[in-house]
Amino acid sequence: GSMATPFCKIAIAFQKMIGSGNVAAGWTVKIKSGNYVEEPLVVPDAALVVLSGWDGVPKIRAQGDTDVTLTIANDATVYIDHLAFNSNDSDNGIECTNATVWIDESRIAANTR
């Protein structure tokens, strides 16, 4: 997407990143303020990703609360800034395994685990 024609779902930006075939090149996903109920978001292996909120702090949770909202693993490097992972009633807001994650001015609250 772009500022003029943004994607309506965060998952679409993830699909575009995965479809590029070059997730290690570095991707920035800017997320406008709002409430997002998404399918579980999975950062690709060895990806370099910035997830950044603007115009407020976007609130993100998994659809149906059946899975982790954001999974980061397998040598991925992720920078999270100005986001809220809230109210996942059945699982974690963020799960990180064998990855590097920086979280700044964000909130992870009211998740089950």
C-alpha positions in Angstrom: 0.0 0.0 0.0 0.9 3.6 0.1 -0.2 6.7 2.0 -2.6 7.5 -0.9 -4.0 4.0 -1.2 -3.3 2.1 2.0 -4.2 -1.6 2.6 -7.2 -2.1 4.8 -5.7 -5.0 6.7 -2.2 -5.5 8.2 -2.3 -9.1 6.8 -2.3 -7.8 3.3 1.0 -6.0 3.9 2.5 -9.2 5.3 1.3 -11.1 2.2 3.0 -8.5 0.0 6.2 -8.8 2.0 6.2 -12.6 1.8 5.3 -12.5 -1.9 8.3 -10.3 -2.6 10.7 -13.2 -2.0 13.1 -10.9 -0.2 12.0 -10.5 3.4 15.5 -9.8 4.6 15.7 -6.6 2.5 13.8 -4.7 5.2 10.1 -3.8 5.3 8.3 -1.0 7.1 4.6 -1.4 7.8 3.0 1.8 9.0 -0.3 1.2 10.7 -2.8 4.1 11.1 -4.5 4.5 14.4 -7.6 2.3 14.8 -8.8 -1.1 16.1 -7.5 -4.0 14.0 -8.9 -7.5 14.3 -6.6 -9.6 12.2 -5.9 -13.2 11.3 -2.8 -14.2 13.2 0.2 -12.3 11.9 3.4 -14.3 11.4 6.7 -12.5 10.6 8.6 -14.6 7.9 11.8 -16.4 8.9 14.9 -14.1 8.7 12.8 -11.1 7.9 13.8 -7.5 8.9 10.6 -5.6 9.7 9.5 -2.3 11.3 5.9 -2.2 12.6 5.1 1.4 13.4 1.9 3.1 14.4 1.1 6.7 13.4 -1.7 9.2 14.1 -2.2 7.6 17.5 -1.6 4.1 18.8 -3.3 1.3 16.7 -4.8 -1.5 18.7 -4.3 -5.0 17.3 -5.7 -8.4 18.3 -6.2 -11.8 16.7 -9.5 -12.6 15.0 -11.5 -14.8 17.2 -8.7 -14.8 19.8 -7.8 -18.3 18.8 -4.1 -17.8 18.1 -1.2 -15.5 19.0 -1.7 -12.0 17.6 1.9 -11.6 16.3 4.4 -14.5 16.1 8.1 -13.7 15.5 10.7 -16.5 15.1 13.6 -18.0 13.3 16.2 -15.3 13.1 13.7 -12.5 12.3 14.5 -9.0 13.5 11.5 -6.8 14.3 11.2 -3.2 15.6 7.8 -2.4 17.1 6.9 1.2 17.8 3.6 2.9 18.9 1.4 -0.2 18.8 -0.9 -1.9 21.3 -1.5 -5.6 21.4 -4.5 -5.8 23.6 -7.4 -8.0 24.5 -6.5 -11.4 23.0 -8.7 -13.4 25.3 -7.4 -16.8 24.4 -3.7 -16.4 23.7 -0.6 -14.2 23.7 -0.4 -10.8 22.2 3.2 -11.4 20.9 5.2 -14.6 20.9 9.0 -14.5 20.2 11.3 -17.5 19.7 14.9 -17.4 18.4 14.4 -13.8 17.1 15.4 -10.2 17.9 12.6 -7.8 18.9 12.8 -4.2 20.0 9.6 -2.7 21.5 9.3 1.0 22.0 6.4 3.1 23.3 4.0 0.2 22.8 1.6 -1.7 25.0 1.0 -5.4 25.5 -1.9 -5.9 27.9 -5.1 -7.8 28.7 -4.0 -10.9 26.8 -4.5 -14.3 28.3 -0.8 -15.2 28.5 
